[in-house]
Amino acid sequence: LGILAVLIAMLPVAVSAHGPSRQKVVDTIEINAPADKVWAVVSNYKDFTWHPEIAKSEAGDGMVPEKTMRTLTFKKGGVVTDKLMAFDPERKYISFMTAEVDLKMLPVSGYSSYFTVTPDGDKTKLEWKGAFYRGYVNNNPPPELSDKAAVDAVTVFQRAGLEALKAKIESGS
């Protein structure tokens, strides 16, 4: 009985000490093109300039998971650096995770992106999953670095990217 009382007494402390929870945004788009054509663009880790917010994309040579790094320069001037985490051409799957983030560009921490390209007849389903923490990882974040701000920013970022990628591939550019 004494141990139970101690555990119950500690419960509010444990709950209030909990930091941010991992957030997720999953978005998909159907592209009127074969999966190999979509994969050719998505798998080119060096070039992320198909995203409308990215002005410049620079990456090291090779496709070595957990070693190959990329720097993305936003049109608004901010910079994000990420690392290739997985690359599987057979499954048409690629993922990367931020190493350094300009919080004015994306108010997130530890943002992992996962792209999966799935053939669907003569069309392709492209799924972009994002998993991340808010930009302010301690308790009581300011509104611009809250869970809501992070989810909203990633939702807009991923949707804009998917729509731009669809337009690029379907137009043949």
N, CA, C and O atoms as a DFTB+ gen file, in Angstrom:
692 C
 N C O
     1  1       0.830      -1.200       0.000
     2  2       0.000       0.000       0.000
     3  2       0.863       1.248       0.000
     4  3       0.525       2.219      -0.676
     5  1       1.968       1.255       0.736
     6  2       2.862       2.403       0.802
     7  2       3.503       2.701      -0.543
     8  3       3.640       3.866      -0.916
     9  1       3.901       1.656      -1.282
    10  2       4.506       1.843      -2.599
    11  2       3.501       2.434      -3.565
    12  3       3.849       3.317      -4.348
    13  1       2.264       1.968      -3.528
    14  2       1.220       2.485      -4.389
    15  2       0.984       3.963      -4.125
    16  3       0.810       4.737      -5.067
    17  1       0.975       4.368      -2.864
    18  2       0.778       5.771      -2.507
    19  2       1.913       6.630      -3.059
    20  3       1.674       7.735      -3.545
    21  1       3.149       6.128      -2.988
    22  2       4.300       6.872      -3.516
    23  2       4.185       7.011      -5.033
    24  3       4.428       8.088      -5.577
    25  1       3.816       5.930      -5.714
    26  2       3.670       5.982      -7.168
    27  2       2.568       6.951      -7.583
    28  3       2.743       7.708      -8.538
    29  1       1.457       6.939      -6.896
    30  2       0.361       7.867      -7.209
    31  2       0.790       9.306      -6.955
    32  3       0.459      10.198      -7.736
    33  1       1.519       9.536      -5.877
    34  2       1.991      10.881      -5.561
    35  2       2.960      11.390      -6.623
    36  3       3.009      12.594      -6.875
    37  1       3.736      10.498      -7.252
    38  2       4.714      10.896      -8.267
    39  2       4.076      11.130      -9.634
    40  3       4.680      11.794     -10.476
    41  1       2.900      10.616      -9.877
    42  2       2.271      10.693     -11.183
    43  2       2.161      12.116     -11.726
    44  3       2.571      12.334     -12.867
    45  1       1.643      13.090     -11.001
    46  2       1.558      14.439     -11.573
    47  2       2.921      15.010     -11.950
    48  3       3.026      15.735     -12.939
    49  1       3.956      14.704     -11.194
    50  2       5.294      15.183     -11.497
    51  2       5.772      14.575     -12.817
    52  3       6.313      15.286     -13.665
    53  1       5.579      13.288     -12.994
    54  2       6.012      12.616     -14.208
    55  2       5.280      13.169     -15.424
    56  3       5.893      13.360     -16.474
    57  1       3.992      13.428     -15.303
    58  2       3.206      13.943     -16.416
    59  2       3.634      15.362     -16.768
    60  3       3.788      15.678     -17.948
    61  1       3.827      16.219     -15.779
    62  2       4.177      17.599     -16.073
    63  2       5.604      17.732     -16.600
    64  3       5.926      18.734     -17.239
    65  1       6.462      16.748     -16.349
    66  2       7.840      16.809     -16.815
    67  2       7.972      16.329     -18.262
    68  3       9.043      16.451     -18.857
    69  1       6.927      15.803     -18.813
    70  2       6.949      15.268     -20.168
    71  2       7.121      16.403     -21.175
    72  3       6.414      17.409     -21.116
    73  1       8.058      16.233     -22.090
    74  2       8.293      17.240     -23.124
    75  2       7.332      17.068     -24.282
    76  3       6.257      16.489     -24.119
    77  1       7.708      17.566     -25.452
    78  2       6.821      17.499     -26.610
    79  2       6.655      16.072     -27.122
    80  3       7.523      15.222     -26.926
    81  1       5.542      15.827     -27.772
    82  2       5.320      14.520     -28.387
    83  2       5.619      14.625     -29.885
    84  3       5.489      15.693     -30.482
    85  1       6.016      13.510     -30.472
    86  2       6.331      13.469     -31.904
    87  2       5.039      13.691     -32.684
    88  3       4.011      13.071     -32.409
    89  1       5.115      14.571     -33.645
    90  2       3.979      14.885     -34.509
    91  2       4.188      14.214     -35.862
    92  3       5.317      13.892     -36.232
    93  1       3.103      14.005     -36.597
    94  2       3.195      13.382     -37.915
    95  2       2.278      14.089     -38.897
    96  3       1.189      14.540     -38.543
    97  1       2.739      14.176     -40.128
    98  2       1.913      14.654     -41.233
    99  2       2.134      13.658     -42.370
   100  3       3.268      13.420     -42.785
   101  1       1.050      13.083     -42.865
   102  2       1.113      12.141     -43.979
   103  2       0.246      12.698     -45.093
   104  3      -0.918      13.037     -44.878
   105  1       0.818      12.790     -46.284
   106  2       0.075      13.323     -47.424
   107  2       0.400      12.477     -48.646
   108  3       1.519      11.983     -48.784
   109  1      -0.561      12.311     -49.519
   110  2      -0.345      11.548     -50.749
   111  2      -0.890      12.331     -51.932
   112  3      -1.746      13.204     -51.792
   113  1      -0.367      11.989     -53.096
   114  2      -0.858      12.594     -54.326
   115  2      -0.774      11.550     -55.430
   116  3       0.126      10.711     -55.433
   117  1      -1.703      11.605     -56.354
   118  2      -1.674      10.722     -57.516
   119  2      -1.074      11.496     -58.675
   120  3      -1.491      12.613     -58.982
   121  1      -0.088      10.883     -59.313
   122  2       0.596      11.525     -60.434
   123  2       0.342      10.700     -61.687
   124  3       0.507       9.480     -61.686
   125  1      -0.056      11.372     -62.743
   126  2      -0.342      10.713     -64.019
   127  2       0.958      10.462     -64.772
   128  3       1.257      11.115     -65.772
   129  1       1.719       9.502     -64.266
   130  2       2.994       9.118     -64.866
   131  2       3.399       7.773     -64.264
   132  3       2.952       7.413     -63.175
   133  1       4.244       7.037     -64.976
   134  2       4.717       5.762     -64.433
   135  2       5.583       5.966     -63.187
   136  3       6.216       7.008     -63.021
   137  1       5.600       4.973     -62.330
   138  2       6.353       5.047     -61.075
   139  2       7.840       5.295     -61.301
   140  3       8.466       6.013     -60.521
   141  1       8.414       4.716     -62.348
   142  2       9.844       4.915     -62.608
   143  2      10.159       6.383     -62.890
   144  3      11.212       6.884     -62.497
   145  1       9.257       7.057     -63.563
   146  2       9.455       8.484     -63.870
   147  2       9.369       9.318     -62.582
   148  3      10.155      10.245     -62.390
   149  1       8.433       8.994     -61.719
   150  2       8.295       9.694     -60.435
   151  2       9.515       9.403     -59.562
   152  3      10.077      10.313     -58.952
   153  1       9.917       8.149     -59.503
   154  2      11.070       7.759     -58.699
   155  2      12.339       8.472     -59.169
   156  3      13.175       8.847     -58.347
   157  1      12.489       8.662     -60.475
   158  2      13.685       9.328     -61.003
   159  2      13.838      10.733     -60.410
   160  3      14.958      11.182     -60.168
   161  1      12.747      11.411     -60.182
   162  2      12.802      12.760     -59.605
   163  2      12.962      12.693     -58.087
   164  3      13.834      13.355     -57.522
   165  1      12.128      11.899     -57.431
   166  2      12.129      11.814     -55.966
   167  2      13.459      11.261     -55.440
   168  3      13.935      11.698     -54.392
   169  1      14.049      10.324     -56.144
   170  2      15.263       9.671     -55.664
   171  2      16.530      10.488     -55.909
   172  3      17.600      10.119     -55.426
   173  1      16.428      11.587     -56.647
   174  2      17.593      12.430     -56.910
   175  2      17.815      13.333     -55.692
   176  3      17.361      14.476     -55.656
   177  1      18.513      12.800     -54.713
   178  2      18.734      13.489     -53.442
   179  2      19.432      14.839     -53.613
   180  3      19.223      15.758     -52.821
   181  1      20.255      14.949     -54.641
   182  2      20.978      16.205     -54.869
   183  2      20.061      17.347     -55.281
   184  3      20.379      18.510     -55.034
   185  1      18.933      17.038     -55.903
   186  2      18.079      18.101     -56.447
   187  2      16.700      18.104     -55.791
   188  3      15.850      17.265     -56.091
   189  1      16.500      19.053     -54.899
   190  2      15.198      19.242     -54.255
   191  2      14.560      20.554     -54.719
   192  3      13.606      21.044     -54.114
   193  1      15.108      21.114     -55.808
   194  2      14.596      22.408     -56.289
   195  2      13.243      22.291     -56.973
   196  3      12.670      23.304     -57.374
   197  1      12.721      21.082     -57.114
   198  2      11.348      20.948     -57.610
   199  2      10.356      21.479     -56.578
   200  3       9.211      21.788     -56.907
   201  1      10.809      21.582     -55.313
   202  2       9.934      22.146     -54.272
   203  2       9.891      23.660     -54.453
   204  3      10.943      24.290     -54.567
   205  1       8.698      24.261     -54.483
   206  2       8.586      25.690     -54.781
   207  2       9.230      26.630     -53.759
   208  3       9.452      27.800     -54.069
   209  1       9.534      26.151     -52.554
   210  2      10.159      27.008     -51.548
   211  2      11.687      26.920     -51.555
   212  3      12.356      27.666     -50.841
   213  1      12.234      26.011     -52.358
   214  2      13.679      25.777     -52.352
   215  2      14.338      26.442     -53.557
   216  3      13.966      26.189     -54.702
   217  1      15.323      27.298     -53.279
   218  2      16.059      28.000     -54.332
   219  2      17.282      27.207     -54.784
   220  3      17.629      27.211     -55.965
   221  1      17.937      26.523     -53.834
   222  2      19.189      25.834     -54.134
   223  2      19.279      24.558     -53.306
   224  3      18.908      24.528     -52.132
   225  1      19.780      23.506     -53.947
   226  2      19.926      22.206     -53.294
   227  2      21.321      21.676     -53.608
   228  3      21.678      21.486     -54.770
   229  1      22.110      21.437     -52.547
   230  2      23.474      20.941     -52.740
   231  2      23.682      19.717     -51.863
   232  3      23.330      19.712     -50.683
   233  1      24.270      18.663     -52.467
   234  2      24.511      17.438     -51.701
   235  2      25.865      16.861     -52.073
   236  3      26.393      17.103     -53.158
   237  1      26.414      16.087     -51.138
   238  2      27.665      15.389     -51.400
   239  2      27.448      14.288     -52.421
   240  3      26.313      13.934     -52.739
   241  1      28.541      13.753     -52.928
   242  2      28.459      12.675     -53.901
   243  2      28.035      11.375     -53.231
   244  3      28.283      11.151     -52.047
   245  1      27.395      10.535     -54.015
   246  2      26.990       9.227     -53.526
   247  2      25.641       9.260     -52.849
   248  3      25.047      10.318     -52.639
   249  1      25.177       8.081     -52.517
   250  2      23.891       7.909     -51.840
   251  2      24.132       6.970     -50.664
   252  3      23.606       5.858     -50.624
   253  1      24.925       7.426     -49.721
   254  2      25.308       6.588     -48.590
   255  2      24.462       6.971     -47.371
   256  3      24.682       8.023     -46.772
   257  1      23.496       6.120     -47.003
   258  2      22.665       6.439     -45.837
   259  2      23.508       6.730     -44.596
   260  3      24.506       6.065     -44.319
   261  1      23.072       7.732     -43.877
   262  2      23.672       8.218     -42.637
   263  2      25.023       8.888     -42.844
   264  3      25.701       9.215     -41.870
   265  1      25.430       9.099     -44.098
   266  2      26.680       9.814     -44.376
   267  2      26.458      10.968     -45.350
   268  3      27.032      12.042     -45.169
   269  1      25.642      10.768     -46.373
   270  2      25.433      11.798     -47.386
   271  2      24.560      12.912     -46.820
   272  3      23.471      12.668     -46.301
   273  1      25.065      14.142     -46.933
   274  2      24.369      15.320     -46.394
   275  2      23.929      16.222     -47.547
   276  3      24.486      16.186     -48.644
   277  1      22.902      17.037     -47.256
   278  2      22.376      17.981     -48.258
   279  2      22.079      19.301     -47.567
   280  3      21.662      19.330     -46.409
   281  1      22.299      20.387     -48.287
   282  2      21.940      21.716     -47.803
   283  2      20.887      22.293     -48.727
   284  3      21.084      22.372     -49.939
   285  1      19.764      22.698     -48.144
   286  2      18.667      23.311     -48.888
   287  2      18.605      24.782     -48.514
   288  3      18.508      25.128     -47.336
   289  1      18.660      25.647     -49.521
   290  2      18.531      27.082     -49.307
   291  2      17.140      27.489     -49.764
   292  3      16.772      27.299     -50.923
   293  1      16.383      28.045     -48.851
   294  2      15.021      28.478     -49.151
   295  2      15.031      29.787     -49.941
   296  3      15.969      30.577     -49.829
   297  1      14.005      30.008     -50.723
   298  2      13.875      31.257     -51.468
   299  2      13.787      32.451     -50.526
   300  3      14.159      33.565     -50.897
   301  1      13.299      32.226     -49.318
   302  2      13.204      33.295     -48.317
   303  2      14.528      33.505     -47.590
   304  3      14.626      34.370     -46.719
   305  1      15.550      32.719     -47.939
   306  2      16.877      32.925     -47.390
   307  2      17.340      31.965     -46.326
   308  3      18.543      31.886     -46.076
   309  1      16.466      31.237     -45.691
   310  2      16.873      30.299     -44.642
   311  2      17.542      29.064     -45.217
   312  3      17.428      28.773     -46.407
   313  1      18.242      28.343     -44.351
   314  2      18.958      27.141     -44.767
   315  2      18.587      25.982     -43.843
   316  3      18.462      26.145     -42.629
   317  1      18.416      24.807     -44.453
   318  2      18.173      23.569     -43.716
   319  2      19.186      22.551     -44.224
   320  3      19.395      22.420     -45.430
   321  1      19.810      21.836     -43.302
   322  2      20.733      20.763     -43.657
   323  2      20.106      19.448     -43.221
   324  3      19.594      19.325     -42.109
   325  1      20.157      18.462     -44.123
   326  2      19.629      17.154     -43.745
   327  2      20.582      16.049     -44.153
   328  3      21.562      16.271     -44.863
   329  1      20.266      14.850     -43.683
   330  2      21.103      13.677     -43.924
   331  2      20.237      12.576     -44.525
   332  3      19.130      12.313     -44.054
   333  1      20.752      11.940     -45.565
   334  2      20.083      10.785     -46.156
   335  2      20.059       9.665     -45.120
   336  3      21.099       9.308     -44.567
   337  1      18.881       9.112     -44.856
   338  2      18.762       8.060     -43.843
   339  2      18.531       6.678     -44.453
   340  3      19.014       5.676     -43.927
   341  1      17.796       6.628     -45.558
   342  2      17.524       5.341     -46.218
   343  2      17.327       5.584     -47.702
   344  3      16.777       6.605     -48.115
   345  1      17.787       4.628     -48.496
   346  2      17.640       4.716     -49.948
   347  2      17.472       3.300     -50.471
   348  3      18.404       2.497     -50.427
   349  1      16.262       2.994     -50.972
   350  2      15.962       1.640     -51.426
   351  2      15.287       1.714     -52.798
   352  3      14.064       1.824     -52.879
   353  1      16.078       1.654     -53.879
   354  2      15.506       1.747     -55.228
   355  2      14.511       0.640     -55.558
   356  3      13.559       0.872     -56.303
   357  1      14.717      -0.564     -55.016
   358  2      13.793      -1.661     -55.302
   359  2      12.402      -1.373     -54.755
   360  3      11.402      -1.632     -55.424
   361  1      12.338      -0.840     -53.548
   362  2      11.052      -0.496     -52.923
   363  2      10.601       0.917     -53.290
   364  3       9.498       1.332     -52.936
   365  1      11.460       1.653     -54.002
   366  2      11.193       3.057     -54.340
   367  2      10.865       3.850     -53.068
   368  3       9.789       4.428     -52.911
   369  1      11.853       3.839     -52.176
   370  2      11.705       4.451     -50.857
   371  2      12.981       5.231     -50.531
   372  3      14.094       4.736     -50.703
   373  1      12.789       6.456     -50.058
   374  2      13.917       7.287     -49.647
   375  2      13.497       8.082     -48.408
   376  3      12.354       8.527     -48.301
   377  1      14.432       8.251     -47.481
   378  2      14.128       9.072     -46.310
   379  2      15.353       9.892     -45.925
   380  3      16.493       9.518     -46.201
   381  1      15.083      11.004     -45.288
   382  2      16.141      11.886     -44.812
   383  2      15.666      12.581     -43.555
   384  3      14.466      12.676     -43.299
   385  1      16.631      13.075     -42.759
   386  2      16.313      13.717     -41.477
   387  2      17.123      14.992     -41.332
   388  3      18.304      15.035     -41.676
   389  1      16.471      16.035     -40.815
   390  2      17.159      17.302     -40.647
   391  2      18.279      17.186     -39.617
   392  3      18.164      16.491     -38.608
   393  1      19.362      17.893     -39.911
   394  2      20.483      18.001     -38.976
   395  2      20.481      19.403     -38.361
   396  3      20.697      19.565     -37.160
   397  1      20.235      20.409     -39.200
   398  2      20.140      21.803     -38.753
   399  2      18.959      22.447     -39.460
   400  3      18.775      22.283     -40.666
   401  1      18.153      23.189     -38.685
   402  2      16.938      23.796     -39.235
   403  2      16.873      25.267     -38.863
   404  3      17.077      25.639     -37.707
   405  1      16.586      26.101     -39.861
   406  2      16.275      27.500     -39.594
   407  2      14.801      27.512     -39.168
   408  3      13.914      27.267     -39.985
   409  1      14.551      27.793     -37.908
   410  2      13.185      27.704     -37.363
   411  2      12.223      28.692     -38.001
   412  3      11.009      28.527     -37.882
   413  1      12.734      29.711     -38.672
   414  2      11.852      30.641     -39.389
   415  2      11.319      29.996     -40.670
   416  3      10.260      30.378     -41.169
   417  1      12.057      29.017     -41.199
   418  2      11.621      28.315     -42.414
   419  2      10.689      27.155     -42.065
   420  3       9.635      26.981     -42.677
   421  1      11.094      26.371     -41.076
   422  2      10.294      25.243     -40.589
   423  2      10.447      25.201     -39.069
   424  3      11.535      24.909     -38.573
   425  1       9.387      25.483     -38.326
   426  2       9.491      25.518     -36.861
   427  2       9.442      24.118     -36.239
   428  3       8.549      23.798     -35.455
   429  1      10.437      23.289     -36.615
   430  2      10.463      21.886     -36.199
   431  2      11.844      21.494     -35.707
   432  3      12.832      22.194     -35.929
   433  1      11.880      20.362     -35.038
   434  2      13.128      19.756     -34.600
   435  2      13.067      18.277     -34.972
   436  3      12.025      17.639     -34.819
   437  1      14.179      17.731     -35.460
   438  2      14.219      16.305     -35.768
   439  2      13.220      15.878     -36.827
   440  3      12.567      14.844     -36.684
   441  1      13.092      16.667     -37.897
   442  2      12.117      16.386     -38.960
   443  2      12.642      15.284     -39.881
   444  3      13.655      15.459     -40.557
   445  1      11.946      14.153     -39.899
   446  2      12.258      13.039     -40.792
   447  2      11.218      12.987     -41.894
   448  3      10.018      13.029     -41.626
   449  1      11.680      12.895     -43.142
   450  2      10.795      12.771     -44.297
   451  2      10.951      11.387     -44.894
   452  3      12.058      10.855     -44.980
   453  1       9.845      10.814     -45.301
   454  2       9.826       9.494     -45.912
   455  2       9.000       9.568     -47.186
   456  3       7.814       9.893     -47.135
   457  1       9.610       9.269     -48.331
   458  2       8.889       9.214     -49.602
   459  2       8.745       7.767     -50.025
   460  3       9.712       7.006     -50.008
   461  1       7.526       7.388     -50.408
   462  2       7.272       6.063     -50.958
   463  2       6.536       6.235     -52.282
   464  3       5.493       6.885     -52.341
   465  1       7.087       5.647     -53.346
   466  2       6.514       5.707     -54.685
   467  2       5.881       4.345     -54.963
   468  3       6.552       3.314     -54.907
   469  1       4.575       4.354     -55.266
   470  2       3.852       3.103     -55.493
   471  2       3.156       3.141     -56.851
   472  3       2.348       4.035     -57.103
   473  1       3.461       2.171     -57.741
   474  2       2.791       2.124     -59.037
   475  2       1.302       1.810     -58.869
   476  3       0.911       1.029     -58.002
   477  1       0.498       2.426     -59.704
   478  2      -0.946       2.179     -59.707
   479  2      -1.409       2.204     -61.157
   480  3      -2.003       3.180     -61.614
   481  1      -1.129       1.110     -61.883
   482  2      -1.418       1.066     -63.316
   483  2      -0.487       2.023     -64.036
   484  3       0.731       1.956     -63.870
   485  1      -1.068       2.929     -64.849
   486  2      -0.231       3.908     -65.556
   487  2      -0.062       5.193     -64.737
   488  3       0.484       6.183     -65.222
   489  1      -0.538       5.160     -63.494
   490  2      -0.390       6.295     -62.577
   491  2       0.503       5.878     -61.420
   492  3       0.914       4.723     -61.315
   493  1       0.792       6.841     -60.556
   494  2       1.651       6.580     -59.410
   495  2       1.086       7.266     -58.187
   496  3       0.595       8.392     -58.263
   497  1       1.158       6.584     -57.064
   498  2       0.804       7.174     -55.777
   499  2       2.121       7.548     -55.094
   500  3       2.999       6.705     -54.910
   501  1       2.241       8.810     -54.726
   502  2       3.413       9.280     -54.000
   503  2       2.969       9.679     -52.604
   504  3       2.097      10.531     -52.436
   505  1       3.579       9.056     -51.607
   506  2       3.274       9.357     -50.219
   507  2       4.470      10.042     -49.586
   508  3       5.609       9.601     -49.742
   509  1       4.199      11.129     -48.865
   510  2       5.240      11.855     -48.123
   511  2       4.820      11.878     -46.665
   512  3       3.839      12.522     -46.292
   513  1       5.577      11.169     -45.854
   514  2       5.341      11.164     -44.409
   515  2       6.372      12.060     -43.761
   516  3       7.553      12.013     -44.108
   517  1       5.933      12.870     -42.829
   518  2       6.841      13.683     -42.036
   519  2       6.616      13.381     -40.566
   520  3       5.473      13.314     -40.112
   521  1       7.683      13.199     -39.826
   522  2       7.603      12.989     -38.381
   523  2       8.603      13.952     -37.748
   524  3       9.730      14.084     -38.226
   525  1       8.189      14.631     -36.663
   526  2       9.002      15.722     -36.138
   527  2       8.524      16.129     -34.754
   528  3       7.452      15.726     -34.302
   529  1       9.336      16.928     -34.098
   530  2       8.951      17.593     -32.857
   531  2       8.800      19.071     -33.157
   532  3       9.350      19.577     -34.136
   533  1       8.060      19.752     -32.320
   534  2       7.918      21.201     -32.483
   535  2       9.298      21.860     -32.365
   536  3      10.255      21.255     -31.883
   537  1       9.372      23.100     -32.814
   538  2      10.637      23.819     -32.811
   539  2      11.181      24.123     -31.430
   540  3      12.395      24.217     -31.250
   541  1      10.310      24.278     -30.459
   542  2      10.720      24.538     -29.080
   543  2      10.503      23.252     -28.310
   544  3       9.364      22.889     -28.015
   545  1      11.594      22.551     -27.978
   546  2      11.450      21.213     -27.420
   547  2      11.225      21.178     -25.914
   548  3      10.994      20.106     -25.356
   549  1      11.287      22.323     -25.245
   550  2      10.995      22.358     -23.817
   551  2       9.495      22.592     -23.599
   552  3       8.745      22.775     -24.558
   553  1       9.070      22.584     -22.348
   554  2       7.666      22.846     -22.031
   555  2       7.342      24.322     -22.263
   556  3       8.238      25.166     -22.272
   557  1       6.075      24.622     -22.447
   558  2       5.548      25.977     -22.622
   559  2       6.186      26.726     -23.793
   560  3       6.802      27.773     -23.594
   561  1       6.044      26.200     -25.009
   562  2       6.647      26.862     -26.168
   563  2       5.914      28.151     -26.530
   564  3       4.725      28.293     -26.243
   565  1       6.624      29.095     -27.162
   566  2       5.930      30.259     -27.702
   567  2       5.043      29.795     -28.861
   568  3       5.330      28.761     -29.464
   569  1       3.983      30.521     -29.185
   570  2       3.040      30.080     -30.228
   571  2       3.705      29.739     -31.562
   572  3       3.295      28.788     -32.227
   573  1       4.724      30.500     -31.960
   574  2       5.353      30.267     -33.266
   575  2       6.227      29.009     -33.303
   576  3       6.687      28.613     -34.373
   577  1       6.461      28.378     -32.146
   578  2       7.254      27.153     -32.088
   579  2       6.492      26.015     -31.415
   580  3       7.097      25.070     -30.909
   581  1       5.164      26.107     -31.411
   582  2       4.299      25.125     -30.762
   583  2       4.049      23.909     -31.663
   584  3       4.444      23.897     -32.829
   585  1       3.392      22.897     -31.111
   586  2       2.985      21.732     -31.909
   587  2       2.128      22.159     -33.088
   588  3       2.326      21.691     -34.209
   589  1       1.172      23.053     -32.835
   590  2       0.274      23.506     -33.906
   591  2       1.056      24.206     -35.007
   592  3       0.829      23.945     -36.189
   593  1       1.972      25.088     -34.636
   594  2       2.780      25.795     -35.633
   595  2       3.601      24.803     -36.457
   596  3       3.714      24.947     -37.675
   597  1       4.171      23.800     -35.797
   598  2       4.971      22.794     -36.495
   599  2       4.123      21.980     -37.467
   600  3       4.502      21.798     -38.624
   601  1       2.974      21.491     -36.997
   602  2       2.092      20.691     -37.856
   603  2       1.595      21.529     -39.036
   604  3       1.594      21.059     -40.174
   605  1       1.179      22.754     -38.771
   606  2       0.693      23.628     -39.852
   607  2       1.783      23.872     -40.893
   608  3       1.525      23.778     -42.093
   609  1       2.997      24.183     -40.442
   610  2       4.099      24.476     -41.369
   611  2       4.470      23.249     -42.202
   612  3       4.671      23.364     -43.411
   613  1       4.561      22.084     -41.572
   614  2       4.916      20.869     -42.306
   615  2       3.803      20.486     -43.281
   616  3       4.082      20.045     -44.395
   617  1       2.555      20.650     -42.872
   618  2       1.428      20.344     -43.756
   619  2       1.503      21.192     -45.024
   620  3       1.356      20.674     -46.131
   621  1       1.729      22.484     -44.863
   622  2       1.825      23.392     -46.013
   623  2       3.053      23.055     -46.863
   624  3       2.972      23.018     -48.091
   625  1       4.188      22.812     -46.205
   626  2       5.435      22.509     -46.915
   627  2       5.298      21.236     -47.759
   628  3       5.656      21.224     -48.937
   629  1       4.781      20.179     -47.153
   630  2       4.651      18.914     -47.875
   631  2       3.624      19.007     -48.994
   632  3       3.871      18.496     -50.087
   633  1       2.491      19.637     -48.759
   634  2       1.449      19.748     -49.789
   635  2       1.972      20.550     -50.972
   636  3       1.769      20.161     -52.122
   637  1       2.646      21.668     -50.701
   638  2       3.205      22.493     -51.785
   639  2       4.210      21.685     -52.601
   640  3       4.241      21.775     -53.828
   641  1       5.027      20.900     -51.909
   642  2       6.005      20.075     -52.607
   643  2       5.366      19.014     -53.482
   644  3       5.773      18.822     -54.628
   645  1       4.369      18.327     -52.950
   646  2       3.691      17.288     -53.732
   647  2       3.003      17.872     -54.967
   648  3       3.090      17.306     -56.056
   649  1       2.333      18.987     -54.794
   650  2       1.639      19.605     -55.934
   651  2       2.631      20.077     -56.998
   652  3       2.381      19.922     -58.193
   653  1       3.754      20.649     -56.567
   654  2       4.769      21.109     -57.516
   655  2       5.413      19.931     -58.240
   656  3       5.675      20.003     -59.441
   657  1       5.666      18.856     -57.515
   658  2       6.259      17.671     -58.123
   659  2       5.311      17.068     -59.161
   660  3       5.736      16.681     -60.250
   661  1       4.037      16.991     -58.818
   662  2       3.024      16.485     -59.758
   663  2       3.013      17.331     -61.028
   664  3       3.025      16.795     -62.136
   665  1       2.991      18.660     -60.862
   666  2       2.960      19.569     -62.023
   667  2       4.228      19.401     -62.876
   668  3       4.152      19.375     -64.104
   669  1       5.376      19.288     -62.228
   670  2       6.641      19.132     -62.937
   671  2       6.649      17.848     -63.766
   672  3       6.990      17.867     -64.949
   673  1       6.277      16.753     -63.148
   674  2       6.331      15.454     -63.830
   675  2       5.280      15.372     -64.920
   676  3       5.573      14.915     -66.026
   677  1       4.061      15.806     -64.630
   678  2       2.994      15.695     -65.632
   679  2       3.204      16.626     -66.822
   680  3       2.726      16.345     -67.921
   681  1       3.911      17.724     -66.613
   682  2       4.177      18.644     -67.731
   683  2       5.406      18.211     -68.529
   684  3       5.658      18.722     -69.620
   685  1       6.173      17.258     -67.972
   686  2       7.364      16.774     -68.656
   687  2       8.571      17.670     -68.491
   688  3       9.561      17.505     -69.204
   689  1       8.513      18.625     -67.557
   690  2       9.657      19.547     -67.387
   691  2      10.687      19.027     -66.424
   692  3      11.696      19.689     -66.182
